[in-house]
Amino acid sequence: MKELTISSVEEFHKAVRSQWSGHPVYRGEDDVSYELRSKVGRFEVKNSKNDSGTESQSLEDFKKLSAPFLSEIPRNNWEWLALAQHHGLPTRLIDWTLNPLVAAYFAVRRVKSSDSVIYVCQLYEMSHTNENVDPFSMNEDVFYLPRHSSTRFVAQQGLFTVQHDPKSTFSHKSLERWILKGSCLNELRGTLRVYGVTQATLFPGLDSLCERITESWFRK
Protein backbone atom coordinates (compact mmCIF):
# COMPACT_ATOMS: atom_id res chain seq x y z
CA MET A 1 0.00 0.00 0.00
CA LYS A 2 1.35 3.41 -0.98
CA GLU A 3 1.85 5.70 2.01
CA LEU A 4 2.13 9.49 2.02
CA THR A 5 2.93 11.83 4.91
CA ILE A 6 1.12 15.19 4.93
CA SER A 7 2.42 17.98 7.16
CA SER A 8 0.50 21.05 5.88
CA VAL A 9 -2.70 22.14 4.18
CA GLU A 10 -0.70 22.80 1.02
CA GLU A 11 0.54 19.20 1.00
CA PHE A 12 -3.03 17.98 1.51
CA HIS A 13 -4.21 19.96 -1.51
CA LYS A 14 -1.28 18.61 -3.54
CA ALA A 15 -2.24 15.05 -2.60
CA VAL A 16 -5.85 15.67 -3.65
CA ARG A 17 -4.72 17.11 -6.97
CA SER A 18 -2.65 13.97 -7.58
CA GLN A 19 -5.94 12.02 -7.76
CA TRP A 20 -7.62 14.13 -10.46
CA SER A 21 -6.88 11.64 -13.24
CA GLY A 22 -8.65 8.81 -11.36
CA HIS A 23 -11.97 8.20 -9.61
CA PRO A 24 -10.96 8.27 -5.95
CA VAL A 25 -13.04 7.74 -2.84
CA TYR A 26 -11.84 8.75 0.60
CA ARG A 27 -12.16 7.70 4.23
CA GLY A 28 -10.91 9.74 7.19
CA GLU A 29 -9.96 8.25 10.57
CA ASP A 30 -9.08 10.48 13.51
CA ASP A 31 -6.55 7.99 14.89
CA VAL A 32 -3.73 6.65 12.73
CA SER A 33 -3.63 3.42 14.77
CA TYR A 34 -7.13 2.31 13.70
CA GLU A 35 -7.15 -0.61 11.31
CA LEU A 36 -9.25 -0.30 8.17
CA ARG A 37 -11.95 -2.75 9.21
CA SER A 38 -15.75 -2.67 9.46
CA LYS A 39 -17.38 -2.12 12.84
CA VAL A 40 -18.83 -5.62 12.96
CA GLY A 41 -15.39 -6.96 12.07
CA ARG A 42 -13.89 -5.18 15.05
CA PHE A 43 -16.44 -6.89 17.29
CA GLU A 44 -15.60 -10.26 15.73
CA VAL A 45 -11.86 -9.80 16.25
CA LYS A 46 -12.46 -8.99 19.92
CA ASN A 47 -14.77 -11.97 20.47
CA SER A 48 -15.23 -14.88 18.04
CA LYS A 49 -18.83 -15.29 19.24
CA ASN A 50 -19.60 -12.10 17.29
CA ASP A 51 -19.80 -13.98 14.00
CA SER A 52 -21.86 -13.60 10.82
CA GLY A 53 -24.83 -15.16 12.61
CA THR A 54 -24.73 -12.39 15.20
CA GLU A 55 -24.57 -9.80 12.44
CA SER A 56 -27.51 -11.21 10.50
CA GLN A 57 -29.65 -11.70 13.63
CA SER A 58 -28.97 -8.14 14.80
CA LEU A 59 -30.08 -6.92 11.36
CA GLU A 60 -33.29 -8.95 11.66
CA ASP A 61 -33.96 -7.26 15.01
CA PHE A 62 -33.36 -3.89 13.38
CA LYS A 63 -35.84 -4.71 10.62
CA LYS A 64 -38.57 -5.58 13.13
CA LEU A 65 -38.00 -2.80 15.63
CA SER A 66 -37.28 0.09 13.25
CA ALA A 67 -40.58 -0.12 11.34
CA PRO A 68 -42.40 2.60 13.36
CA PHE A 69 -39.63 5.08 12.53
CA LEU A 70 -39.46 4.51 8.77
CA SER A 71 -41.34 6.37 6.06
CA GLU A 72 -39.96 3.99 3.41
CA ILE A 73 -39.09 0.31 3.83
CA PRO A 74 -35.73 -0.81 2.33
CA ARG A 75 -36.09 -3.12 -0.66
CA ASN A 76 -33.42 -5.70 0.19
CA ASN A 77 -30.65 -6.60 2.65
CA TRP A 78 -28.23 -4.22 0.97
CA GLU A 79 -30.48 -1.26 1.71
CA TRP A 80 -31.21 -2.56 5.19
CA LEU A 81 -27.48 -2.76 5.93
CA ALA A 82 -26.92 0.78 4.64
CA LEU A 83 -29.76 2.11 6.81
CA ALA A 84 -28.55 0.21 9.87
CA GLN A 85 -24.96 1.42 9.32
CA HIS A 86 -26.24 4.96 8.96
CA HIS A 87 -27.83 4.78 12.42
CA GLY A 88 -24.94 3.07 14.20
CA LEU A 89 -25.61 -0.67 14.07
CA PRO A 90 -22.40 -2.71 13.54
CA THR A 91 -22.35 -4.04 9.97
CA ARG A 92 -19.82 -5.26 7.41
CA LEU A 93 -20.01 -1.91 5.63
CA ILE A 94 -17.20 0.69 5.73
CA ASP A 95 -18.10 4.33 5.06
CA TRP A 96 -16.35 6.26 2.28
CA THR A 97 -16.99 9.57 0.58
CA LEU A 98 -16.48 11.04 -2.88
CA ASN A 99 -15.40 14.33 -1.27
CA PRO A 100 -11.84 14.58 0.12
CA LEU A 101 -12.86 17.51 2.35
CA VAL A 102 -15.49 15.34 4.04
CA ALA A 103 -12.86 12.67 4.70
CA ALA A 104 -10.54 15.33 6.08
CA TYR A 105 -13.30 16.52 8.43
CA PHE A 106 -13.65 13.07 9.96
CA ALA A 107 -9.87 12.83 10.25
CA VAL A 108 -9.47 16.12 12.17
CA ARG A 109 -12.79 16.65 13.96
CA ARG A 110 -11.39 15.79 17.39
CA VAL A 111 -8.91 18.26 18.89
CA LYS A 112 -5.72 16.30 19.55
CA SER A 113 -2.04 16.29 18.69
CA SER A 114 -1.58 12.71 17.47
CA ASP A 115 -1.59 11.80 13.78
CA SER A 116 -4.74 11.11 11.74
CA VAL A 117 -5.17 9.26 8.47
CA ILE A 118 -7.08 9.41 5.19
CA TYR A 119 -7.44 6.31 3.01
CA VAL A 120 -7.89 6.62 -0.74
CA CYS A 121 -9.19 3.91 -3.07
CA GLN A 122 -10.13 3.93 -6.76
CA LEU A 123 -13.87 3.48 -7.30
CA TYR A 124 -13.72 1.72 -10.67
CA GLU A 125 -10.83 -0.62 -9.92
CA MET A 126 -12.95 -2.85 -7.67
CA SER A 127 -16.19 -4.79 -8.25
CA HIS A 128 -19.51 -3.14 -7.48
CA THR A 129 -22.59 -4.56 -5.82
CA ASN A 130 -24.76 -7.17 -7.48
CA GLU A 131 -27.95 -6.69 -5.48
CA ASN A 132 -29.19 -10.10 -6.64
CA VAL A 133 -26.52 -11.65 -4.40
CA ASP A 134 -27.17 -11.58 -0.66
CA PRO A 135 -24.53 -9.48 1.14
CA PHE A 136 -23.93 -12.34 3.59
CA SER A 137 -23.02 -14.70 0.72
CA MET A 138 -20.37 -12.69 -1.13
CA ASN A 139 -16.96 -14.08 -2.04
CA GLU A 140 -15.23 -10.71 -2.62
CA ASP A 141 -15.22 -7.15 -1.33
CA VAL A 142 -17.34 -4.70 -3.34
CA PHE A 143 -18.29 -1.06 -3.55
CA TYR A 144 -21.93 -0.27 -2.77
CA LEU A 145 -23.52 2.99 -3.93
CA PRO A 146 -26.93 3.02 -2.23
CA ARG A 147 -29.92 5.18 -2.94
CA HIS A 148 -29.61 8.53 -1.15
CA SER A 149 -32.23 8.02 1.54
CA SER A 150 -31.32 10.85 3.93
CA THR A 151 -30.10 14.44 3.86
CA ARG A 152 -27.03 13.42 5.87
CA PHE A 153 -26.01 10.85 3.29
CA VAL A 154 -26.37 13.38 0.48
CA ALA A 155 -24.39 15.99 2.43
CA GLN A 156 -21.54 13.56 3.05
CA GLN A 157 -21.53 12.20 -0.54
CA GLY A 158 -21.36 8.73 0.96
CA LEU A 159 -20.87 5.22 -0.32
CA PHE A 160 -19.58 1.97 1.15
CA THR A 161 -17.20 -0.89 0.74
CA VAL A 162 -18.75 -4.17 1.85
CA GLN A 163 -16.46 -6.84 3.26
CA HIS A 164 -17.08 -10.49 2.45
CA ASP A 165 -14.90 -11.36 5.49
CA PRO A 166 -15.62 -8.62 8.05
CA LYS A 167 -12.87 -9.62 10.49
CA SER A 168 -10.15 -8.98 7.88
CA THR A 169 -8.68 -5.55 7.31
CA PHE A 170 -9.74 -3.97 4.04
CA SER A 171 -7.09 -4.04 1.34
CA HIS A 172 -6.94 -3.31 -2.38
CA LYS A 173 -4.21 -2.75 -4.95
CA SER A 174 -5.25 0.89 -5.45
CA LEU A 175 -5.39 1.70 -1.72
CA GLU A 176 -3.32 4.63 -0.45
CA ARG A 177 -2.76 5.76 3.13
CA TRP A 178 -2.25 9.47 3.80
CA ILE A 179 -0.90 10.18 7.28
CA LEU A 180 -1.90 13.65 8.51
CA LYS A 181 0.70 14.79 11.00
CA GLY A 182 -0.65 16.12 14.28
CA SER A 183 1.17 19.41 13.74
CA CYS A 184 -1.08 20.33 10.78
CA LEU A 185 -4.48 19.22 12.12
CA ASN A 186 -5.50 22.57 13.64
CA GLU A 187 -4.63 24.37 10.41
CA LEU A 188 -6.58 21.86 8.36
CA ARG A 189 -9.53 22.01 10.77
CA GLY A 190 -9.66 25.80 10.44
CA THR A 191 -9.40 25.60 6.66
CA LEU A 192 -12.32 23.18 6.49
CA ARG A 193 -14.40 25.57 8.60
CA VAL A 194 -13.67 28.38 6.12
CA TYR A 195 -14.70 26.04 3.28
CA GLY A 196 -18.00 25.37 5.06
CA VAL A 197 -17.23 21.74 5.92
CA THR A 198 -18.62 21.59 9.46
CA GLN A 199 -20.79 19.52 11.78
CA ALA A 200 -23.79 21.54 10.65
CA THR A 201 -23.26 20.96 6.92
CA LEU A 202 -22.42 17.26 7.20
CA PHE A 203 -25.07 16.39 9.79
CA PRO A 204 -28.08 18.52 8.79
CA GLY A 205 -30.58 19.02 11.61
CA LEU A 206 -31.42 21.18 14.61
CA ASP A 207 -28.83 19.56 16.90
CA SER A 208 -26.00 20.51 14.55
CA LEU A 209 -27.53 23.94 13.97
CA CYS A 210 -27.49 24.63 17.72
CA GLU A 211 -23.93 23.36 17.98
CA ARG A 212 -22.81 25.74 15.22
CA ILE A 213 -24.57 28.71 16.87
CA THR A 214 -23.01 27.79 20.22
CA GLU A 215 -19.52 27.67 18.68
CA SER A 216 -20.12 31.07 17.06
CA TRP A 217 -21.25 32.86 20.21
CA PHE A 218 -19.81 31.16 23.27
CA ARG A 219 -16.15 30.90 24.28
CA LYS A 220 -14.88 27.76 25.98
C-alpha positions as CSV (number, residue, x, y, z in Angstrom):
1,M,0.0,0.0,0.0
2,K,1.3,3.4,-1.0
3,E,1.8,5.7,2.0
4,L,2.1,9.5,2.0
5,T,2.9,11.8,4.9
6,I,1.1,15.2,4.9
7,S,2.4,18.0,7.2
8,S,0.5,21.0,5.9
9,V,-2.7,22.1,4.2
10,E,-0.7,22.8,1.0
11,E,0.5,19.2,1.0
12,F,-3.0,18.0,1.5
13,H,-4.2,20.0,-1.5
14,K,-1.3,18.6,-3.5
15,A,-2.2,15.0,-2.6
16,V,-5.9,15.7,-3.6
17,R,-4.7,17.1,-7.0
18,S,-2.7,14.0,-7.6
19,Q,-5.9,12.0,-7.8
20,W,-7.6,14.1,-10.5
21,S,-6.9,11.6,-13.2
22,G,-8.6,8.8,-11.4
23,H,-12.0,8.2,-9.6
24,P,-11.0,8.3,-6.0
25,V,-13.0,7.7,-2.8
26,Y,-11.8,8.8,0.6
27,R,-12.2,7.7,4.2
28,G,-10.9,9.7,7.2
29,E,-10.0,8.2,10.6
30,D,-9.1,10.5,13.5
31,D,-6.5,8.0,14.9
32,V,-3.7,6.7,12.7
33,S,-3.6,3.4,14.8
34,Y,-7.1,2.3,13.7
35,E,-7.2,-0.6,11.3
36,L,-9.3,-0.3,8.2
37,R,-12.0,-2.8,9.2
38,S,-15.7,-2.7,9.5
39,K,-17.4,-2.1,12.8
40,V,-18.8,-5.6,13.0
41,G,-15.4,-7.0,12.1
42,R,-13.9,-5.2,15.1
43,F,-16.4,-6.9,17.3
44,E,-15.6,-10.3,15.7
45,V,-11.9,-9.8,16.2
46,K,-12.5,-9.0,19.9
47,N,-14.8,-12.0,20.5
48,S,-15.2,-14.9,18.0
49,K,-18.8,-15.3,19.2
50,N,-19.6,-12.1,17.3
51,D,-19.8,-14.0,14.0
52,S,-21.9,-13.6,10.8
53,G,-24.8,-15.2,12.6
54,T,-24.7,-12.4,15.2
55,E,-24.6,-9.8,12.4
56,S,-27.5,-11.2,10.5
57,Q,-29.6,-11.7,13.6
58,S,-29.0,-8.1,14.8
59,L,-30.1,-6.9,11.4
60,E,-33.3,-9.0,11.7
61,D,-34.0,-7.3,15.0
62,F,-33.4,-3.9,13.4
63,K,-35.8,-4.7,10.6
64,K,-38.6,-5.6,13.1
65,L,-38.0,-2.8,15.6
66,S,-37.3,0.1,13.3
67,A,-40.6,-0.1,11.3
68,P,-42.4,2.6,13.4
69,F,-39.6,5.1,12.5
70,L,-39.5,4.5,8.8
71,S,-41.3,6.4,6.1
72,E,-40.0,4.0,3.4
73,I,-39.1,0.3,3.8
74,P,-35.7,-0.8,2.3
75,R,-36.1,-3.1,-0.7
76,N,-33.4,-5.7,0.2
77,N,-30.7,-6.6,2.7
78,W,-28.2,-4.2,1.0
79,E,-30.5,-1.3,1.7
80,W,-31.2,-2.6,5.2
81,L,-27.5,-2.8,5.9
82,A,-26.9,0.8,4.6
83,L,-29.8,2.1,6.8
84,A,-28.5,0.2,9.9
85,Q,-25.0,1.4,9.3
86,H,-26.2,5.0,9.0
87,H,-27.8,4.8,12.4
88,G,-24.9,3.1,14.2
89,L,-25.6,-0.7,14.1
90,P,-22.4,-2.7,13.5
91,T,-22.4,-4.0,10.0
92,R,-19.8,-5.3,7.4
93,L,-20.0,-1.9,5.6
94,I,-17.2,0.7,5.7
95,D,-18.1,4.3,5.1
96,W,-16.3,6.3,2.3
97,T,-17.0,9.6,0.6
98,L,-16.5,11.0,-2.9
99,N,-15.4,14.3,-1.3
100,P,-11.8,14.6,0.1
101,L,-12.9,17.5,2.3
102,V,-15.5,15.3,4.0
103,A,-12.9,12.7,4.7
104,A,-10.5,15.3,6.1
105,Y,-13.3,16.5,8.4
106,F,-13.6,13.1,10.0
107,A,-9.9,12.8,10.2
108,V,-9.5,16.1,12.2
109,R,-12.8,16.7,14.0
110,R,-11.4,15.8,17.4
111,V,-8.9,18.3,18.9
112,K,-5.7,16.3,19.6
113,S,-2.0,16.3,18.7
114,S,-1.6,12.7,17.5
115,D,-1.6,11.8,13.8
116,S,-4.7,11.1,11.7
117,V,-5.2,9.3,8.5
118,I,-7.1,9.4,5.2
119,Y,-7.4,6.3,3.0
120,V,-7.9,6.6,-0.7
121,C,-9.2,3.9,-3.1
122,Q,-10.1,3.9,-6.8
123,L,-13.9,3.5,-7.3
124,Y,-13.7,1.7,-10.7
125,E,-10.8,-0.6,-9.9
126,M,-13.0,-2.9,-7.7
127,S,-16.2,-4.8,-8.2
128,H,-19.5,-3.1,-7.5
129,T,-22.6,-4.6,-5.8
130,N,-24.8,-7.2,-7.5
131,E,-28.0,-6.7,-5.5
132,N,-29.2,-10.1,-6.6
133,V,-26.5,-11.7,-4.4
134,D,-27.2,-11.6,-0.7
135,P,-24.5,-9.5,1.1
136,F,-23.9,-12.3,3.6
137,S,-23.0,-14.7,0.7
138,M,-20.4,-12.7,-1.1
139,N,-17.0,-14.1,-2.0
140,E,-15.2,-10.7,-2.6
141,D,-15.2,-7.2,-1.3
142,V,-17.3,-4.7,-3.3
143,F,-18.3,-1.1,-3.5
144,Y,-21.9,-0.3,-2.8
145,L,-23.5,3.0,-3.9
146,P,-26.9,3.0,-2.2
147,R,-29.9,5.2,-2.9
148,H,-29.6,8.5,-1.2
149,S,-32.2,8.0,1.5
150,S,-31.3,10.9,3.9
151,T,-30.1,14.4,3.9
152,R,-27.0,13.4,5.9
153,F,-26.0,10.9,3.3
154,V,-26.4,13.4,0.5
155,A,-24.4,16.0,2.4
156,Q,-21.5,13.6,3.1
157,Q,-21.5,12.2,-0.5
158,G,-21.4,8.7,1.0
159,L,-20.9,5.2,-0.3
160,F,-19.6,2.0,1.1
161,T,-17.2,-0.9,0.7
162,V,-18.7,-4.2,1.8
163,Q,-16.5,-6.8,3.3
164,H,-17.1,-10.5,2.5
165,D,-14.9,-11.4,5.5
166,P,-15.6,-8.6,8.0
167,K,-12.9,-9.6,10.5
168,S,-10.2,-9.0,7.9
169,T,-8.7,-5.5,7.3
170,F,-9.7,-4.0,4.0
171,S,-7.1,-4.0,1.3
172,H,-6.9,-3.3,-2.4
173,K,-4.2,-2.8,-4.9
174,S,-5.3,0.9,-5.4
175,L,-5.4,1.7,-1.7
176,E,-3.3,4.6,-0.5
177,R,-2.8,5.8,3.1
178,W,-2.2,9.5,3.8
179,I,-0.9,10.2,7.3
180,L,-1.9,13.6,8.5
181,K,0.7,14.8,11.0
182,G,-0.6,16.1,14.3
183,S,1.2,19.4,13.7
184,C,-1.1,20.3,10.8
185,L,-4.5,19.2,12.1
186,N,-5.5,22.6,13.6
187,E,-4.6,24.4,10.4
188,L,-6.6,21.9,8.4
189,R,-9.5,22.0,10.8
190,G,-9.7,25.8,10.4
191,T,-9.4,25.6,6.7
192,L,-12.3,23.2,6.5
193,R,-14.4,25.6,8.6
194,V,-13.7,28.4,6.1
195,Y,-14.7,26.0,3.3
196,G,-18.0,25.4,5.1
197,V,-17.2,21.7,5.9
198,T,-18.6,21.6,9.5
199,Q,-20.8,19.5,11.8
200,A,-23.8,21.5,10.7
201,T,-23.3,21.0,6.9
202,L,-22.4,17.3,7.2
203,F,-25.1,16.4,9.8
204,P,-28.1,18.5,8.8
205,G,-30.6,19.0,11.6
206,L,-31.4,21.2,14.6
207,D,-28.8,19.6,16.9
208,S,-26.0,20.5,14.6
209,L,-27.5,23.9,14.0
210,C,-27.5,24.6,17.7
211,E,-23.9,23.4,18.0
212,R,-22.8,25.7,15.2
213,I,-24.6,28.7,16.9
214,T,-23.0,27.8,20.2
215,E,-19.5,27.7,18.7
216,S,-20.1,31.1,17.1
217,W,-21.3,32.9,20.2
218,F,-19.8,31.2,23.3
219,R,-16.2,30.9,24.3
220,K,-14.9,27.8,26.0
